[in-house]
């Protein structure tokens, strides 16, 4: 079974890594992985993928369909089909004759921006605030005292974001769980006790602190 990854830029400027996978009877699936420049999913991405494929002769392809689309914007990644209405999802997964697409007898130009899910209007600022909040939480607790005993958090830490989406058929509304991972604090006191106190302090500001 053939597998290929094609890297190119969409007509709207976004970087795209297109996975091409062979199934039975010379039918191929397409899975674009797109890094969004702004919180807008370009409806032209589907036709752009066909245009890019047409630049190289691939006579072994009889039909193609879009398996899904992965979009990454700042700190979140979504699979597009989880936010599409069923009818559109089914249409994109319907195998089309490849030659018809190459010859212009069929295309994906009919897909409009209104068909695709959208981020909240303030998505860019919201995501920036999430990142800034984590940085500020670290700075606030980096060096202090627990019961009069001084401690210092390590300079190196890892910020992680888990998120789920509010139930909505068209809007992308991430709700975040925030995690910070780091090694033990530097202190002359009881390390385990100080860790326990810090974990509780971080919880009060909505951040799960994990010591490794």
Backbone as a ProteinNet text record, in pm:
[ID]
protein_1_A
[PRIMARY]
XXXXXXXXXXXXXXXXXXXXXXXXXXXXXXXXXXXXXXXXXXXXXXXXXXXXXXXXXXXXXXXXXXXXXXXXXXXXXXXXXXXXXXXXXXXXXXXXXXXXXXXXXXXXXXXXXXXXXXXXXXXXXXXXXXXXXXXXXXXXXXXXXXXXXXXXXXXXXXXXXXXXXXXXXXXXXXXXXXXXXXXXXXXXXXXXXXXXXXXXXXXXXXXXXXXX
[TERTIARY]
83.9	0	88.6	59.6	140	104.8	208.3	190.8	286.9	236.5	318.8	281.2	380.9	356.7	406	317.6	348.5	339.9	447.1	448.7	444.9	355.6	339.8	265.7	250.3	174.6	41.2	-64	-194	-192.7	-292.4	-300.3	-318.1	-364.4	-382.9	-260.8	-154.9	-28.4	2.9	-96.3	-72.6	15	99.1	177.9	87	105.7	23.3	111.5	90.1	153.5	42	39.3	-70.6	-32.7	-107.2	-84.4	-172.5	-109.6	-179.1	-163.7	-275.3	-270.6	-358.1	-302.5	-374.2	-464.9	-585.6	-679.2	-701.5	-807.5	-832.9	-874.8	-843.5	-890.9	-844.2	-718.8	-659.6	-736.7	-802.8	-868.9	-773.7	-756.3	-662.7	-735.2	-691.2	-744.4	-645.2	-697.5	-616.5	-638.9	-529.8	-539.7	-446.8	-500.1	-417.6	-394.3	-270.7	-235.3	-193.7	-273	-256.2	-220.5	-120.6	-85.3	-146.9	-249.1	-323.9	-245	-253	-189	-277.1	-406.2	-503.6	-620.2	-711.9	-818.4	-929.9	-891.2	-987.8	-943.5	-1032.2	-1001.2	-1036.7	-939	-967	-1047.2	-1160.7	-1241.4	-1173.7	-1074.2	-1002	-901	-884	-781.2	-802.5	-929.2	-958.7	-915.3	-952.5	-913.2	-763.1	-702.8	-557	-484.1	-537.7	-476.1	-481.2	-592.8	-605	-508.6	-498.6	-406.5	-263	-225.3	-89.5	-65.7	-163.5	-149.9	-131.1	-199.2	-196.5	-60.4	27.8	159.4	252.1	217.2	296.9	206.3	253.4	173.2	159.4	35.7	8	-98.2	-60	-156	-219.5	-163	-214.1	-336.5	-372.4	-488.4	-614.1	-712.8	-842.9	-941.9	-950.1	-1042	-973.9	-1022.6	-970.2	-1085.6	-1058	-1152.7	-1074.2	-1137.6	-1073.8	-1112.1	-1013.3	-1036.6	-1073	-1002.2	-1025.6	-931.8	-932.8	-839.2	-796.5	-665.4	-614.8	-570.3	-618	-581.5	-519	-403.5	-337.4	-332.4	-381.4	-374.8	-319.7	-203.1	-134.4	-117.9	-187.1	-164.8	-270.3	-363.3	-466.2	-464.5	-505.1	-518.2	-656.8	-724	-856.4	-857.2	-945.7	-978.2	-1108.3	-1104.1	-1212.9	-1347.4	-1346	-1472.7	-1552.6	-1485.5	-1557.1	-1643.5	-1626.2	-1701.2	-1781.9	-1795.4	-1871.3	-2009	-2102.1	-2233.6	-2221.5	-2305.8	-2294.4	-2295.8	-2383.6	-2396.3	-2266.7	-2200.8	-2075.6	-1965.4	-1961.5	-1861	-1874.8	-1996.6	-2020.8	-1980.7	-2006	-1971.4	-1820.1	-1747	-1601.4	-1538.8	-1607.7	-1555.9	-1603.2	-1678.8	-1726	-1614.2	-1566.2	-1458.7	-1502.2	-1417.8	-1443.5	-1339.9	-1381	-1282.9	-1171.7	-1050.4	-936.5	-924.6	-949.1	-938.3	-1041.2	-1159.9	-1260.9	-1212.1	-1143	-1089.9	-977.3	-892.5	-781.5	-830.7	-937.2	-988.9	-1091	-1121.6	-1215	-1361	-1388.6	-1528.2	-1593.3	-1509.6	-1556.6	-1453.5	-1493.5	-1398.9	-1454.1	-1374.6	-1415.1	-1431	-1448.2	-1460.3	-1593.3	-1687.3	-1819.6	-1820.5	-1710.9	-1705	-1680.5	-1769.7	-1760.9	-1725.1	-1679.4	-1637.8	-1751.4	-1873.8	-1989	-2017.2	-1958.4	-1978.3	-1888	-1782.8	-1680.5	-1697	-1650.8	-1660.1	-1569.2	-1599	-1517.6	-1479.4	-1365.7	-1324.1	-1406.4	-1407	-1472.8	-1406.2	-1482.7	-1431.8	-1304	-1292.2	-1177.8	-1076.1	-1075.4	-992.3	-844.6	-792.4	-649.6	-611	-689.6	-659.7	-679.8	-781.2	-808.2	-689.7	-636.6	-524.4	-397.6	-378.3	-262.2	-271.2	-392.7	-411.3	-383.6	-419	-391.7	-241.9	-166	-20.4	37.9	-7.3	44	8.9	-110.4	-152.7	-58.7	-21.8	67.7	203.7	251.8	380.5	373.5	261.8	246.5	232.2	162	147.1	284.5	366.5	501.4	582	576.6	652.7	606	473.6	418.1	465	484.2	519.9	666.1	741.5	878.4	965.4	957.2	1044.3	964.2	948.8	870.5	904.7	811.7	832	707.2	726.9	618.1	643.4	553.4	570.1	705.8	746.2	871.9	995.2	979.6	1094.4	1102	1213.9	1226	1240.2	1190.7	1206	1220.1	1271.8	1281	1242	1153.8	1116.7	1226.5	1241.9	1346.1	1321.1	1428.6	1416.4	1348.8	1359.6	1303.4	1170.6	1071.3	939.7	870.5	771.1	700	552	497	355.3	278.7	171.7	89.3	-56.1	-126.5	-265.9	-349.7	-444.8	-547.3	-673.9	-754.8	-875	-982.6	-1104.5	-1217	-1299.1	-1398.6	-1475.7	-1620.1	-1672.4	-1812.9	-1895.2	-2004.8	-2089.6	-2147.5	-2104.6	-2153.9	-2122.4	-2218.6	-2194.4	-2105.1	-2091.4	-2016.8	-1905.3	-1916.2	-1815.6	-1711.5	-1587.7	-1477.6	-1453.1	-1492	-1483.8	-1405.2	-1273.5	-1194.6	-1208.6	-1216.5	-1214.9	-1089.6	-1004.5	-870.9	-857.5	-780.2	-722.6	-572.9	-518.3	-380.6	-289.4	-173.6	-78.1	60	133.6	272.5	356	459.8	546.3	686	744.3	879.5	941.3	1071.4	1139.4	1114.3	1164.4	1136.9	1190.4	1122.9	1172.5	1303.3	1381.2	1507.6	1477.8	1508.8	1478.1	1561.9	1577.5	1644.1	1540.9	1413.1	1306	1261.2	1144.5	1086	1031.5	1102.2	1066	925.3	892.5	762.1	648.4	669.5	566.3	549.4	660	654.3	588.6	620.1	556.2	404.7	361.2	218.6	149.1	213.4	156.9	149.7	254.6	257.7	151.7	132.8	29.6	-107.3	-134.1	-262.1	-271.6	-161.5	-161.1	-188.3	-126.5	-148.2	-293.4	-350.4	-489.5	-583.7	-551.7	-640.2	-648	-548.6	-551.8	-579.5	-628.1	-672.6	-562.9	-449.6	-337.7	-298.3	-283.5	-238.4	-86.4	-22	123.8	166.9	258.3	307	459.6	507.3	652	700.7	814	865.9	1005.9
-119	0	125.6	215.6	336.8	435.1	503.1	610.9	722.4	843.9	957	1079.3	1162	1288.7	1400.8	1494.4	1605.5	1734.9	1812.2	1937.3	2055.9	2148	2266.2	2373.8	2489.6	2598.1	2613.5	2631.8	2658.1	2793	2815.5	2943.5	3060.9	3031.9	3135.2	3150	3074	3091	2989.6	2911.9	2815.9	2699.2	2650.1	2530.3	2407.6	2316.9	2195.9	2073.8	1971.1	1841.4	1744.2	1703	1622.7	1474.4	1394.1	1249.8	1183.5	1104.7	1033.6	884	815.9	673.9	591	479.5	390.2	295	275.2	176.5	72.1	0	-102.4	-39.9	-111.4	-76.3	62.8	97.9	225.1	347.4	331.9	445.4	500.2	633.3	696.9	797.1	801.7	900.7	1015.2	1133.8	1252	1298.4	1331.3	1384.4	1505.2	1625.1	1746	1779.8	1816.5	1867.3	2012.7	2103.6	2245.7	2324.7	2411.2	2504.1	2639	2676.5	2798.6	2923.4	3024	3152.2	3236.7	3226.5	3298.9	3204.5	3241.1	3148.2	3133.9	3113.6	3095	2974.3	2878.6	2761.1	2793.6	2797.8	2839	2733.4	2770	2672.9	2626.1	2699.8	2663.9	2551.5	2506.4	2405.7	2276.9	2238.6	2112.4	2118.7	2226.3	2240.6	2261.5	2328.8	2347.6	2213.4	2118.8	1985.8	1916.3	1928	1868	1934.7	2066.2	2139.7	2094.8	2075.1	2030.9	1889.1	1801.4	1664	1661.1	1750.1	1749.7	1788	1841.3	1884	1766.7	1648.1	1527.9	1419	1349.2	1243.9	1124.8	1089.3	974.4	886.8	811.5	732.5	617.3	584.3	472.3	512.3	640.8	684.6	679.2	605.2	602.3	697.9	690.2	777.3	829.1	943.1	997.9	1052.7	1063.3	1126.1	1185.1	1276.7	1338.3	1262	1196.9	1118.9	1210.1	1322.8	1420.9	1537.8	1635.5	1748	1780.8	1790.5	1833.9	1979.1	2060.5	2201.7	2236.3	2299.9	2344.3	2496.4	2553	2698.4	2726.8	2786.6	2816	2687.9	2673.7	2559.7	2450.8	2463.5	2360.7	2298	2172.7	2100	2036.9	2053.5	1993.4	1901.2	1801.4	1725.3	1783.7	1832.5	1912.9	1840.4	1712	1640.3	1630.2	1646.9	1647.1	1770.2	1868.7	1994.1	2022.8	1922.7	1940.9	1877.4	1933.1	1871.6	1741.7	1645.8	1510.4	1509.7	1587.1	1586	1627.1	1729.9	1775.6	1673.1	1616.2	1514	1394.8	1353	1239.7	1274	1396	1437	1439.1	1485.6	1491.1	1352.2	1257.2	1120.3	1035	1093.7	1018.9	1016.3	895.8	888.6	947.4	1034.3	1095.9	1048	1031.8	993.4	1097.6	1052.8	1144.7	1220	1152	1217.5	1328.1	1309.1	1415.6	1540.2	1520.4	1634.4	1702.6	1623.3	1679.9	1756.8	1707.4	1768.7	1878.9	1902	2008.2	1970.6	1841.3	1797.9	1789.5	1788	1790.9	1867.4	1922.2	1998.4	2017.1	2089.8	2123	2274.1	2343.3	2489.1	2534.1	2444	2477.7	2496.3	2456.5	2467.5	2613.5	2668.4	2807.6	2816.2	2933.4	2951.5	2925.3	2953.1	2930.8	2784.3	2695.3	2551.3	2495.8	2569.4	2518.6	2578.5	2508.1	2561.7	2681.7	2762.5	2881.8	2891	2952.9	2979.6	3095.8	3106.8	3222.4	3350.2	3459.8	3586.6	3631.1	3601.1	3646.4	3534.4	3436.5	3317.1	3349.5	3438.8	3470	3526.1	3621.3	3680.2	3579.1	3493.7	3392.3	3297.7	3249.5	3156.1	3224.5	3349.5	3423.6	3442	3465.7	3484.4	3355.4	3240.6	3112.6	3093.4	3120.3	3106.4	3204.6	3329.7	3432.7	3399.6	3344.7	3310.5	3208.5	3107.3	3004.3	3063.8	3152	3215.6	3299.7	3369.9	3454.9	3371.8	3258.2	3169.9	3120.5	3081.4	3034.8	3145.1	3265.7	3376.5	3407.5	3397.3	3431.5	3335.5	3208.4	3107.4	3062.7	3122.5	3073.4	3076	3181.8	3195.1	3255.6	3178.5	3226.9	3143.5	3140.6	3062.5	2981.6	2865.4	2782.7	2766.2	2818.6	2815.3	2871.5	2978.5	3043.6	2981.9	2870.1	2801.9	2842.4	2899.7	2943.3	2825.7	2848.4	2750.1	2826.6	2758.1	2813.7	2705.7	2738.4	2643	2638.9	2525	2513.6	2610.2	2648.6	2742.2	2677.5	2546	2474.9	2410.6	2433	2372.1	2348.6	2264.3	2227.5	2259.8	2334.9	2370	2278.4	2221	2132.5	2176.9	2153.8	2194.9	2076.6	2038.2	1944.9	2025.8	1989.6	2068.2	1980.4	2024.1	1960.9	2073.2	2038.3	2139.7	2140.2	2260	2271.1	2215.8	2149.9	2090.6	2200.2	2203.7	2301.4	2248.2	2245.2	2185.2	2267.4	2397.2	2480.3	2562.4	2593.5	2678.3	2595.4	2643	2576.7	2653.2	2592.8	2660.1	2572.3	2585	2500.4	2541.7	2442.7	2464	2394	2467	2417.1	2359.9	2251.2	2204.8	2234.6	2301.4	2349.4	2270.8	2231.3	2151	2214.7	2204.8	2248.3	2137.9	2094.8	1986.6	2041.8	2000.4	2045	1949.6	1964.3	1884.6	1946.5	1880.6	1923.4	2064.4	2135.8	2268.1	2256.4	2362.4	2368.4	2430	2358.8	2406.2	2330.3	2390.4	2322.5	2257.1	2277.9	2222.3	2086.2	2044.9	1916	1925.8	1866	1878.6	1825.8	1711.8	1651.7	1738.9	1798.7	1886.5	2011.6	2071	2191.9	2161.7	2046.8	2007.3	1998.9	1937.6	1921.9	2057.4	2149.6	2284.3	2356.5	2345.3	2413.1	2357.4	2227.4	2166.3	2224.9	2242.8	2300.9	2447.9	2520.8	2661.9	2677.7	2593.6	2600.4	2566.7	2472.9	2435	2554	2640.3	2755.1	2850.4	2844.9	2930.3	2848.3	2725.9	2645.1	2576.1	2552.6	2486.2	2361.8	2249.6	2126	2119.6	2121.3	2114.6	1969.3	1925.5	1788.2	1790.9	1729.8	1719.8	1586.1	1591.6	1471.8	1436
0	0	0	-90	-99	12.5	58.6	156.2	117.1	117.1	75.1	158.7	187.9	255.6	165.4	136.6	46.5	126.2	126.7	201.8	106	134.6	49.8	128.3	67.9	129.3	57.1	133	73.4	3.2	-80.4	-151.6	-56.7	65.5	167.5	258.4	230.9	301.7	409.5	454.7	562.7	517	607.3	579.8	587.9	492.1	488.5	464.7	546	525.9	489.1	364	311.3	308.6	384.5	386.1	280.4	194.7	87.8	113.9	136.2	171.3	78.4	34.7	-56.7	20.6	-31.4	21.2	-88.9	-84.5	-186.4	-319.9	-428	-562.7	-606.4	-572.7	-615.4	-567.1	-454.2	-389.9	-283.5	-282.2	-190.1	-101.4	24.1	116.8	132.2	156.4	180.8	324.3	393.5	529.2	540	517.8	531.5	678.7	711.2	844	824.8	878.7	847	972.2	959.7	1065.8	1031.9	1106.8	1076.1	1114.4	1029.3	1055.6	1146.9	1127.5	1209	1238.5	1326.2	1365.5	1262.4	1137.8	1029.3	946.7	928.7	847	702	612	474.7	397.2	339.4	264.5	136.2	90.3	-31.9	-10	114	143	65	42.9	-26.1	-173.3	-239.2	-378.8	-391.2	-293.9	-295.3	-292.2	-217.3	-210	-345.6	-413.8	-547.5	-643.9	-635.8	-723.5	-701.8	-577.1	-545.9	-597	-579.7	-629.6	-780.9	-850.3	-997.3	-1054.6	-971.2	-1020.3	-1050.4	-997.7	-1022.5	-1078.1	-1179.3	-1241.7	-1145.7	-1118.5	-1031.9	-1098.4	-1200.9	-1278.4	-1200.3	-1086.1	-1005.8	-921.7	-919	-841	-927.6	-881.9	-949.3	-883.2	-751.8	-678.6	-552.1	-504.7	-380.3	-295.2	-166.6	-74.4	41.2	114.2	230.1	355.8	416.1	538.3	654.9	665.2	769.5	742.8	829.8	822.9	965.5	987.8	1118	1107.9	1199.1	1200.6	1335.5	1330.7	1452.2	1453.5	1564	1581.8	1721.2	1725	1850.4	1932.8	2045.2	2134.2	2120.6	2026.6	2013.4	1874.6	1868.4	1742.7	1738.6	1627.1	1612.7	1491.3	1494.7	1375	1323	1203.8	1149	1146.7	1115.7	1098.8	1228.7	1341.3	1468.1	1486.8	1397.4	1406.7	1279.8	1194.4	1070.1	1080.7	1008.5	999.1	919.6	950.6	896.1	743.8	682.6	536.6	468.1	520.1	460.9	483.3	602.2	632.3	537.6	514.4	424.3	281.3	240.4	104.4	84.6	183.7	172.4	176.2	236.1	241.8	123.8	35.4	-82.4	-187.3	-225.8	-325.3	-459.9	-514.4	-644.9	-745	-871.1	-973.8	-984.8	-975.3	-973.6	-1105.5	-1215.9	-1346.4	-1362.1	-1305.6	-1311.8	-1239.8	-1129.1	-1054.7	-1132.8	-1196	-1273.5	-1395.1	-1455.5	-1577.5	-1551.1	-1424.1	-1390.7	-1403.2	-1423.2	-1431.5	-1293.4	-1192.1	-1054.1	-971.9	-860.4	-779.2	-638.2	-557.5	-421.2	-404.1	-515.2	-510.4	-451	-440.2	-387.2	-236.2	-169.8	-24	15.1	94.2	136.5	284.8	325.4	464.7	562.6	521.3	608.1	634.3	552.6	572.2	683	716.1	807.9	947.2	1048.5	1185.1	1200.8	1297.1	1320.2	1467.1	1490.5	1626.2	1681.7	1813.6	1873.9	1824.4	1824.1	1771.5	1841.7	1971.3	2049.1	2071	1979.8	1999.7	2015	1932.5	1938.4	2074.3	2123.8	2254.4	2366.7	2352.9	2455.4	2470.7	2358	2363.1	2413.4	2374.6	2425	2576.2	2625.5	2769.8	2846.8	2787.4	2853	2872.4	2766.7	2774.2	2876.5	2870.8	2961.9	3106	3126.9	3262.4	3324.5	3247.8	3300	3336.2	3254.3	3282	3409.1	3427.3	3545.8	3673.3	3663.8	3779.7	3824.9	3729.4	3762.8	3831.7	3775.3	3833.3	3975.3	3997.5	4128.9	4238.5	4201.5	4301.4	4292.9	4202.8	4177.9	4303.9	4380.3	4497.5	4612.3	4720.5	4833.6	4957.3	5052.7	5174.7	5206.7	5266.3	5318.3	5467.3	5548.9	5694.5	5736.1	5669.2	5701.9	5640.8	5572.6	5509.8	5362.5	5318.7	5179.3	5082.5	4962.7	4854.4	4723.7	4623.1	4487.5	4388.7	4298	4193	4087.6	4020	3916.6	3801.2	3733.2	3621.3	3500.3	3490.9	3375.7	3413.5	3333.1	3355.6	3222.3	3226.2	3104	3122.3	3029.5	3033.9	2938.8	2988.1	2905.9	2912.5	2802.2	2793.7	2747	2826.7	2780.6	2762.2	2666	2642.1	2580.6	2600.1	2533.1	2471.9	2394.5	2324.7	2370.9	2392.5	2425.4	2309.3	2342.1	2238.6	2149.4	2027.2	1930.7	1792	1701.6	1570.4	1479.3	1505.4	1411.7	1476.3	1604.2	1667.7	1741.7	1741.3	1810.6	1940	2051.7	2181.5	2278.8	2280	2369.8	2515.7	2602.6	2747.3	2798.7	2869.6	2901.2	3041.7	3051.5	3176.5	3165.3	3266.2	3257.5	3351.2	3299.5	3375.4	3368.2	3478.2	3477.9	3541.4	3470.1	3516.5	3543	3655.4	3688.2	3790	3810.6	3912.8	4050.5	4154.9	4292.2	4320.9	4411.2	4451.2	4528	4522	4596.3	4733	4840.2	4974.4	5077.6	5193.4	5304.4	5396.6	5365.8	5447.2	5398.8	5443.5	5407	5264.4	5171	5029.3	5002.7	5058.4	5031.1	5083.6	5198.3	5255.5	5170	5129.6	5047.6	4912.2	4856.3	4730.2	4746.8	4856.7	4882.9	4895	4967.2	4984	4849.2	4768.7	4638.3	4544.1	4546	4460.9	4493.6	4621.3	4662.2	4621.8	4634.9	4596.4	4446.6	4365.3	4220.6	4186.6	4261.4	4236.3	4253.6	4349.1	4376.1	4257.1	4167.4	4047.2	3921.8	3942.6	3829.8	3750.8	3814.2	3746.3	3824.2	3755	3818.3	3811.1	3927.4	3934.2	3951.7	3866.2	3870.7	3887.2	3993.3	4014	3956.5	3889.4	3822.1	3875.1
[MASK]
++++++++++++++++++++++++++++++++++++++++++++++++++++++++++++++++++++++++++++++++++++++++++++++++++++++++++++++++++++++++++++++++++++++++++++++++++++++++++++++++++++++++++++++++++++++++++++++++++++++++++++++++++++

